[in-house]
Amino acid sequence: MEFINEYLPYVIKGSYFLAAILFITGLRRMSAPGTARGGIVWAGLGMLIATIATFLLPDMHNMVLILAALVSSTVLAWVSGKKVAMTDMPQMVALYNGMGGGSAAFIGAMALFNAVDHMGACTAGTLVDTASSHDCLSGVSMVFAIVGVYIGAISLSGSLVAFGKLQGWIDKRFTFPGQNIFNGLVGIGTLVLGLYLTQDLNPHYIWIFFGLSLLLGLLMTLPIGGADMPVVISLYNAFTGLAVSFEGFVLQNEAMIIAGMLVGAAGTMLTQHMAKAMNRSLGSVLFGSMGGSGGAAIEGEMKEIQAQDASIQMAFADRVIVIPGYGMAVAQAQHKLWEMTQILMDKGVDVKFAIHPVAGRMPGHMNVLLAEAGVPYDLIEDMEDINSQFKQADVALVIGANDVVNPVAKTDPQSPIYGMPILNVDEAKNSIVIKRGKGTGFAGIQNALFFADNNKMLYGDAQDAIAQLIQGLKAL
């Protein structure tokens, strides 16, 4: 037993180190579609090792509650992960991200409450850490706990609002005059209260601080339009990672510190990438909100095409570029789309898929759907690589995409999406848009592409429309 007790700390530290290596390796493999699945498995194995190692800590208590929470949450995540459709995956990401931020916030709050309960056992007035108890907090640990509560609670409430918007439960932006000033005052007031907690750790003030942080997350997210949701999800993902890392310092848990830093860094870089893809600063996302009216009126009318005619046009084309969007995801038409693509390729047509960085409801949404359908990775190209090829495309087939192909982003300075990089569908010789109706996209503005002389509209559910295209191609 003495031998085990002597070397157990090294086993735990070694396990955390191994878990960190697996986290980093898994994250690296997730950067490419071909290795992403394996990367998830590697990172999951790292988390399993870190979890088991944590149970070896000598000061673990409440084991029954911990095991009950672990088992029930694992079963819930497994069942929900199996049942949730791929089209609803963005909502699940937002929800799980909020749960991570909320967990970090509650850990920080409990650390503060425990410090209050054990003030007498800690060095008077300073709450210095002791070797025998983690319920005492040093000044640095207290600051980390407070910051973790702050950003974790913002991530929790903000992610829940993002979930509601993606799910369609919250279908509009909530704004009022002077909102940014009011939000700023709430944010500053909450930070001031957090600073005061370092001097007076009053339980009532802890609850107020937690509540104000939750309120700030709501106030930050409610006015943001749906078109900015991919950026918001990435931002709150970074918040959750940072909160977990801060609370890892509080608990002196290396696995939490490393995993939180990785998530925070990855989320921050992804947020910057998403904002750049929309040509918007993070400040304009948080304090401006995309969407609503604006821009010059579009003249003309949308010209309808029948599936049979669209099939002929694509069958006799040399090059076709397919642009998938959220409409494809909603209709779960990716499998039909790949079947149609194979028929075109058998007829000698060069087919490529063009992916905008913010297509769908979260980063990589379209890539995941196409990979699920079996589309080879070498047929899928990012915006930067494919945009120069549209001029050589005989047909650009848009499936449920809207704002990411709207040419007013290049031509109308008054448009809310002006300056946002788009896929250059308007430069193709011909374009066909599959759309359920004549409504606007997530940004709430009309699409000039739909009125172009060389564009035709194929109305209907994406899966039904593609099925008709398949029939037409087979009949040729």
C-alpha positions as CSV (number, residue, x, y, z in Angstrom):
1,M,0.0,0.0,0.0
2,E,2.8,2.4,0.8
3,F,4.4,1.6,-2.6
4,I,1.1,2.4,-4.3
5,N,0.7,5.7,-2.4
6,E,4.2,6.7,-3.2
7,Y,4.0,6.2,-6.9
8,L,0.3,7.0,-7.4
9,P,0.9,10.8,-7.9
10,Y,3.3,10.0,-10.7
11,V,0.8,7.6,-12.3
12,I,-1.9,10.4,-12.2
13,K,0.5,13.0,-13.6
14,G,1.7,10.6,-16.3
15,S,-1.9,9.8,-17.3
16,Y,-2.7,13.6,-17.6
17,F,0.4,14.0,-19.8
18,L,-0.6,11.1,-22.0
19,A,-4.1,12.6,-22.2
20,A,-2.7,15.9,-23.2
21,I,-0.7,14.3,-26.1
22,L,-3.9,12.6,-27.2
23,F,-5.8,15.8,-27.1
24,I,-3.3,17.6,-29.2
25,T,-2.9,14.8,-31.7
26,G,-6.7,14.4,-32.0
27,L,-7.1,18.1,-32.5
28,R,-4.5,18.1,-35.2
29,R,-6.1,15.2,-37.0
30,M,-9.5,16.9,-36.9
31,S,-8.1,19.6,-39.2
32,A,-8.4,17.4,-42.3
33,P,-11.6,15.6,-43.4
34,G,-9.8,12.3,-44.1
35,T,-8.4,12.0,-40.5
36,A,-11.1,13.9,-38.6
37,R,-13.0,10.8,-37.4
38,G,-9.8,9.2,-36.1
39,G,-8.9,12.5,-34.4
40,I,-12.2,12.4,-32.5
41,V,-11.4,8.9,-31.3
42,W,-7.9,9.9,-30.2
43,A,-9.2,12.9,-28.3
44,G,-12.0,10.8,-26.7
45,L,-9.5,8.2,-25.6
46,G,-7.5,11.0,-24.0
47,M,-10.5,12.2,-22.1
48,L,-11.3,8.7,-20.9
49,I,-7.7,8.3,-19.6
50,A,-7.9,11.7,-17.9
51,T,-11.3,10.8,-16.3
52,I,-10.0,7.5,-14.9
53,A,-6.9,9.1,-13.6
54,T,-9.0,11.7,-11.8
55,F,-10.8,8.9,-9.9
56,L,-7.4,7.9,-8.5
57,L,-6.9,11.2,-6.7
58,P,-6.7,10.5,-2.9
59,D,-9.0,13.4,-1.9
60,M,-12.0,12.3,-4.1
61,H,-15.3,12.3,-2.3
62,N,-19.0,12.1,-3.1
63,M,-18.2,9.2,-5.4
64,V,-21.7,7.9,-5.6
65,L,-23.0,11.3,-6.9
66,I,-20.1,11.6,-9.3
67,L,-20.6,8.1,-10.8
68,A,-24.3,8.7,-11.0
69,A,-23.8,12.0,-12.9
70,L,-21.1,10.4,-15.2
71,V,-23.3,7.3,-16.1
72,S,-26.5,9.3,-16.6
73,S,-24.8,12.0,-18.7
74,T,-22.9,9.4,-20.8
75,V,-26.2,7.5,-21.6
76,L,-28.0,10.7,-22.4
77,A,-25.2,11.9,-24.7
78,W,-25.0,8.5,-26.4
79,V,-28.8,8.3,-27.0
80,S,-29.1,11.9,-28.1
81,G,-26.0,11.7,-30.4
82,K,-27.5,8.7,-32.1
83,K,-31.0,10.2,-32.6
84,V,-30.2,13.8,-33.5
85,A,-30.3,14.4,-37.2
86,M,-27.2,15.8,-38.9
87,T,-29.3,18.9,-39.8
88,D,-29.7,19.5,-36.0
89,M,-26.0,19.1,-35.2
90,P,-25.4,22.8,-34.9
91,Q,-28.0,23.1,-32.2
92,M,-26.4,20.1,-30.4
93,V,-23.0,21.8,-30.6
94,A,-24.4,25.0,-29.2
95,L,-26.2,23.1,-26.4
96,Y,-23.2,21.0,-25.4
97,N,-20.9,23.9,-25.5
98,G,-23.2,25.8,-23.1
99,M,-23.2,22.8,-20.8
100,G,-19.4,22.9,-20.7
101,G,-19.4,26.6,-19.9
102,G,-22.0,26.2,-17.3
103,S,-20.1,23.3,-15.7
104,A,-17.0,25.5,-15.4
105,A,-19.0,28.4,-14.0
106,F,-20.6,26.1,-11.3
107,I,-17.2,24.7,-10.4
108,G,-15.9,28.2,-9.9
109,A,-18.9,29.2,-7.9
110,M,-18.6,26.2,-5.7
111,A,-14.9,26.8,-5.1
112,L,-15.9,30.3,-3.9
113,F,-18.6,29.0,-1.6
114,N,-16.3,26.4,-0.2
115,A,-13.7,29.0,0.5
116,V,-16.3,31.0,2.4
117,D,-17.2,27.9,4.5
118,H,-13.6,27.2,5.3
119,M,-12.3,30.7,5.9
120,G,-11.5,29.8,9.5
121,A,-9.2,27.0,8.5
122,C,-7.3,29.1,6.0
123,T,-4.7,31.8,6.6
124,A,-6.7,34.8,8.0
125,G,-7.8,37.3,5.4
126,T,-5.9,35.8,2.5
127,L,-7.5,32.4,1.9
128,V,-4.1,30.9,1.1
129,D,-4.0,27.4,-0.3
130,T,-2.9,24.7,2.2
131,A,-1.5,21.3,1.5
132,S,-4.4,19.6,3.3
133,S,-7.4,21.4,1.6
134,H,-8.3,22.6,-1.8
135,D,-11.2,24.5,-0.2
136,C,-8.8,27.4,0.6
137,L,-8.0,29.7,-2.3
138,S,-5.0,31.9,-2.9
139,G,-5.4,35.3,-4.3
140,V,-4.5,34.1,-7.8
141,S,-6.8,31.0,-7.6
142,M,-9.7,33.2,-6.4
143,V,-9.2,35.5,-9.4
144,F,-9.2,32.5,-11.7
145,A,-12.4,31.1,-10.1
146,I,-14.1,34.5,-10.5
147,V,-13.1,34.9,-14.2
148,G,-14.1,31.3,-14.9
149,V,-17.6,32.0,-13.4
150,Y,-17.9,35.1,-15.5
151,I,-17.0,33.8,-18.9
152,G,-18.5,30.3,-18.2
153,A,-21.9,31.8,-17.3
154,I,-21.8,34.0,-20.4
155,S,-21.1,30.9,-22.5
156,L,-24.0,29.0,-20.8
157,S,-26.8,31.5,-21.3
158,G,-25.4,32.8,-24.6
159,S,-25.2,29.3,-26.1
160,L,-28.7,28.5,-24.9
161,V,-30.0,31.5,-26.8
162,A,-27.9,30.4,-29.9
163,F,-29.5,27.0,-29.5
164,G,-33.0,28.6,-29.5
165,K,-32.3,30.6,-32.6
166,L,-30.9,27.7,-34.5
167,Q,-33.8,25.5,-33.4
168,G,-36.3,28.2,-34.5
169,W,-37.7,28.8,-31.1
170,I,-36.3,32.4,-31.1
171,D,-36.9,33.7,-34.6
172,K,-35.9,37.3,-34.3
173,R,-33.4,39.8,-32.9
174,F,-34.3,41.6,-29.7
175,T,-33.0,45.2,-29.7
176,F,-33.8,48.5,-28.0
177,P,-32.3,52.0,-28.1
178,G,-29.1,52.3,-26.2
179,Q,-28.7,48.6,-26.0
180,N,-24.9,48.5,-26.5
181,I,-24.5,51.1,-23.8
182,F,-26.7,49.2,-21.4
183,N,-24.9,45.9,-22.1
184,G,-21.6,47.6,-21.6
185,L,-22.7,49.0,-18.2
186,V,-23.9,45.5,-17.2
187,G,-20.6,44.0,-18.2
188,I,-18.5,46.6,-16.4
189,G,-20.8,46.4,-13.3
190,T,-20.4,42.6,-13.2
191,L,-16.6,42.9,-13.5
192,V,-16.5,45.5,-10.7
193,L,-18.5,43.1,-8.5
194,G,-16.1,40.3,-9.4
195,L,-13.2,42.5,-8.4
196,Y,-15.0,43.4,-5.1
197,L,-15.4,39.6,-4.4
198,T,-11.6,39.4,-4.0
199,Q,-11.9,41.6,-1.0
200,D,-15.3,40.5,0.5
201,L,-16.3,37.0,-0.4
202,N,-19.9,37.4,0.6
203,P,-22.2,34.5,-0.5
204,H,-25.0,36.9,-1.6
205,Y,-22.5,38.7,-3.8
206,I,-21.4,35.4,-5.3
207,W,-25.0,34.7,-6.3
208,I,-25.5,38.2,-7.7
209,F,-22.3,37.9,-9.7
210,F,-23.3,34.6,-11.1
211,G,-26.8,35.9,-12.1
212,L,-25.4,39.1,-13.7
213,S,-23.0,37.0,-15.8
214,L,-25.9,34.8,-17.0
215,L,-27.8,38.0,-17.8
216,L,-24.9,39.4,-19.8
217,G,-24.8,36.3,-21.9
218,L,-28.5,36.7,-22.8
219,L,-28.1,40.5,-23.5
220,M,-25.1,39.8,-25.7
221,T,-26.8,37.1,-27.8
222,L,-30.4,38.1,-28.2
223,P,-29.7,41.0,-30.6
224,I,-27.4,39.0,-32.9
225,G,-29.0,37.9,-36.2
226,G,-29.1,34.4,-37.4
227,A,-26.5,35.0,-40.1
228,D,-23.9,35.5,-37.4
229,M,-24.7,32.4,-35.5
230,P,-21.6,30.4,-36.8
231,V,-19.3,33.1,-35.4
232,V,-21.2,33.3,-32.1
233,I,-21.0,29.5,-31.6
234,S,-17.2,29.6,-32.3
235,L,-16.8,32.5,-29.8
236,Y,-18.7,30.8,-27.0
237,N,-16.7,27.6,-27.7
238,A,-13.6,29.7,-27.0
239,F,-15.2,31.1,-23.8
240,T,-16.0,27.6,-22.6
241,G,-12.5,26.4,-23.1
242,L,-11.0,29.4,-21.3
243,A,-13.5,28.9,-18.4
244,V,-12.5,25.2,-18.1
245,S,-8.8,26.1,-18.1
246,F,-9.2,28.8,-15.4
247,E,-11.1,26.3,-13.2
248,G,-8.4,23.7,-13.9
249,F,-6.0,26.1,-12.2
250,V,-8.4,26.4,-9.2
251,L,-8.7,22.6,-8.9
252,Q,-5.0,22.1,-9.7
253,N,-6.0,19.7,-12.4
254,E,-3.6,19.6,-15.3
255,A,-5.9,17.8,-17.7
256,M,-8.5,20.5,-17.4
257,I,-5.9,23.2,-17.8
258,I,-4.5,21.7,-21.0
259,A,-7.9,20.7,-22.5
260,G,-9.4,24.1,-21.8
261,M,-6.4,25.9,-23.3
262,L,-6.7,23.8,-26.5
263,V,-10.4,24.4,-26.8
264,G,-10.0,28.1,-26.1
265,A,-7.2,28.5,-28.6
266,A,-9.0,26.5,-31.3
267,G,-12.2,28.4,-30.7
268,T,-10.5,31.7,-30.8
269,M,-8.8,30.9,-34.1
270,L,-12.0,29.6,-35.6
271,T,-13.9,32.7,-34.5
272,Q,-11.3,34.9,-36.3
273,H,-11.5,32.6,-39.4
274,M,-15.3,32.9,-39.4
275,A,-15.3,36.6,-38.9
276,K,-12.8,37.0,-41.7
277,A,-14.9,34.8,-44.0
278,M,-17.8,37.3,-43.5
279,N,-15.5,40.3,-43.6
280,R,-16.8,41.4,-40.2
281,S,-15.0,42.3,-37.1
282,L,-15.9,40.5,-33.9
283,G,-17.1,43.8,-32.5
284,S,-19.5,44.2,-35.4
285,V,-20.9,40.7,-34.7
286,L,-21.4,41.3,-31.0
287,F,-22.5,44.9,-31.2
288,G,-23.9,45.4,-34.7
289,S,-25.8,42.2,-35.8
290,M,-26.2,41.3,-39.4
291,G,-29.6,41.2,-41.0
292,G,-32.7,43.2,-41.6
293,S,-33.5,45.7,-44.3
294,G,-31.0,47.7,-46.2
295,G,-29.6,48.0,-49.7
296,A,-31.0,49.0,-53.1
297,A,-34.2,47.6,-54.4
298,I,-33.8,44.7,-56.9
299,E,-35.7,45.0,-60.1
300,G,-36.8,42.2,-62.4
301,E,-38.3,38.8,-61.7
302,M,-37.2,35.3,-60.8
303,K,-37.4,32.9,-63.8
304,E,-38.5,29.3,-63.1
305,I,-37.1,26.2,-64.8
306,Q,-38.4,22.7,-64.8
307,A,-36.4,19.8,-63.6
308,Q,-36.3,18.2,-67.1
309,D,-34.8,21.3,-68.6
310,A,-32.3,21.6,-65.8
311,S,-31.2,18.0,-66.3
312,I,-30.5,18.6,-70.0
313,Q,-28.5,21.7,-69.2
314,M,-26.3,19.9,-66.7
315,A,-26.0,16.7,-68.8
316,F,-24.5,18.6,-71.7
317,A,-22.3,20.8,-69.6
318,D,-18.5,20.4,-69.5
319,R,-18.2,21.7,-65.9
320,V,-20.7,21.9,-63.1
321,I,-20.0,23.5,-59.7
322,V,-22.4,22.5,-56.9
323,I,-23.0,24.9,-54.0
324,P,-24.7,23.2,-51.0
325,G,-26.4,25.2,-48.3
326,Y,-28.7,24.9,-45.4
327,G,-31.7,24.0,-47.6
328,M,-29.8,20.8,-48.6
329,A,-29.2,20.1,-44.9
330,V,-32.9,20.6,-43.9
331,A,-34.0,18.3,-46.7
332,Q,-31.3,15.8,-46.0
333,A,-30.6,15.7,-49.7
334,Q,-26.8,15.0,-49.5
335,H,-27.2,11.3,-50.5
336,K,-29.4,12.1,-53.5
337,L,-27.0,14.9,-54.5
338,W,-24.1,12.4,-54.5
339,E,-26.2,10.0,-56.6
340,M,-26.9,12.8,-59.1
341,T,-23.2,13.8,-59.1
342,Q,-22.1,10.2,-60.0
343,I,-24.5,10.1,-62.9
344,L,-23.1,13.4,-64.2
345,M,-19.5,12.2,-63.8
346,D,-20.5,9.0,-65.7
347,K,-21.6,11.3,-68.6
348,G,-18.2,12.9,-68.6
349,V,-19.1,16.1,-66.7
350,D,-16.5,17.6,-64.4
351,V,-18.2,18.2,-61.1
352,K,-16.9,20.1,-58.1
353,F,-18.4,21.1,-54.8
354,A,-17.9,24.7,-53.5
355,I,-18.0,25.3,-49.8
356,H,-18.3,28.7,-48.2
357,P,-16.7,28.9,-44.7
358,V,-20.0,29.9,-43.0
359,A,-22.4,27.9,-45.2
360,G,-25.1,26.2,-43.0
361,R,-25.4,26.8,-39.3
362,M,-21.9,26.1,-38.0
363,P,-18.4,25.9,-39.4
364,G,-17.8,22.7,-41.5
365,H,-21.5,21.9,-41.6
366,M,-21.6,21.2,-45.3
367,N,-18.3,19.3,-45.3
368,V,-19.7,16.9,-42.7
369,L,-22.9,16.3,-44.6
370,L,-21.1,15.6,-47.9
371,A,-18.7,13.3,-46.1
372,E,-21.6,11.5,-44.6
373,A,-23.0,10.9,-48.1
374,G,-19.6,9.6,-49.3
375,V,-18.5,12.5,-51.5
376,P,-14.7,12.1,-52.1
377,Y,-12.7,14.9,-50.4
378,D,-10.9,15.8,-53.6
379,L,-14.2,16.9,-55.1
380,I,-14.8,19.4,-52.3
381,E,-13.1,22.8,-52.5
382,D,-13.0,25.8,-50.3
383,M,-14.1,29.3,-51.4
384,E,-10.5,30.5,-51.9
385,D,-9.7,27.6,-54.3
386,I,-13.0,27.4,-56.2
387,N,-13.9,31.1,-56.8
388,S,-11.5,31.6,-59.7
389,Q,-13.1,28.5,-61.5
390,F,-16.7,29.8,-61.7
391,K,-16.0,31.7,-65.0
392,Q,-15.2,28.4,-66.6
393,A,-18.3,26.7,-65.2
394,D,-21.2,26.0,-67.6
395,V,-23.6,25.5,-64.7
396,A,-23.5,26.5,-61.0
397,L,-26.1,24.5,-59.1
398,V,-27.1,26.2,-55.8
399,I,-28.9,24.0,-53.3
400,G,-30.6,25.9,-50.5
401,A,-27.8,28.5,-50.1
402,N,-28.7,32.2,-50.1
403,D,-26.5,34.9,-48.4
404,V,-23.2,33.2,-49.3
405,V,-23.9,33.5,-53.0
406,N,-25.6,37.0,-53.0
407,P,-23.7,39.3,-55.4
408,V,-24.9,42.5,-53.6
409,A,-22.1,41.7,-51.1
410,K,-19.8,42.9,-53.9
411,T,-21.9,45.6,-55.5
412,D,-24.1,47.4,-53.0
413,P,-22.4,49.4,-50.2
414,Q,-25.8,49.9,-48.5
415,S,-26.4,46.2,-48.1
416,P,-26.0,44.6,-44.6
417,I,-23.7,41.9,-46.1
418,Y,-21.6,44.3,-48.2
419,G,-17.9,43.3,-48.1
420,M,-18.7,39.7,-47.1
421,P,-16.7,37.3,-49.3
422,I,-19.1,35.2,-51.4
423,L,-18.9,32.3,-53.8
424,N,-18.8,33.8,-57.3
425,V,-21.8,32.0,-58.6
426,D,-22.9,35.1,-60.6
427,E,-19.7,34.7,-62.7
428,A,-20.8,31.2,-64.0
429,K,-22.2,31.0,-67.5
430,N,-25.5,29.7,-66.1
431,S,-26.8,29.1,-62.6
432,I,-29.7,27.1,-61.3
433,V,-31.0,27.6,-57.7
434,I,-33.0,24.9,-55.9
435,K,-35.2,26.7,-53.3
436,R,-38.4,26.0,-51.5
437,G,-39.8,29.5,-52.1
438,K,-39.1,33.1,-52.9
439,G,-38.2,34.1,-49.3
440,T,-35.0,35.7,-48.1
441,G,-32.0,34.0,-46.4
442,F,-30.8,34.1,-42.8
443,A,-29.6,37.7,-43.2
444,G,-33.2,38.7,-44.2
445,I,-32.3,40.4,-47.5
446,Q,-33.2,39.6,-51.1
447,N,-30.7,37.8,-53.3
448,A,-29.8,39.6,-56.5
449,L,-28.6,36.3,-58.0
450,F,-32.1,35.0,-58.2
451,F,-33.1,37.9,-60.6
452,A,-30.0,37.6,-62.9
453,D,-30.6,37.0,-66.6
454,N,-28.6,33.8,-66.6
455,N,-30.2,32.3,-63.5
456,K,-33.1,30.0,-63.2
457,M,-35.1,28.9,-60.1
458,L,-36.1,25.3,-59.5
459,Y,-38.7,25.5,-56.8
460,G,-39.3,22.7,-54.3
461,D,-37.8,20.6,-51.5
462,A,-34.2,19.9,-52.2
463,Q,-34.5,16.1,-52.0
464,D,-37.6,16.0,-54.3
465,A,-36.0,18.4,-56.8
466,I,-32.8,16.4,-57.0
467,A,-34.7,13.2,-57.3
468,Q,-36.5,14.8,-60.4
469,L,-33.1,15.8,-61.7
470,I,-31.9,12.2,-61.4
471,Q,-34.9,10.9,-63.3
472,G,-34.3,13.5,-66.0
473,L,-30.6,12.5,-66.3
474,K,-31.4,8.8,-66.4
475,A,-33.9,9.4,-69.2
476,L,-31.2,11.1,-71.5
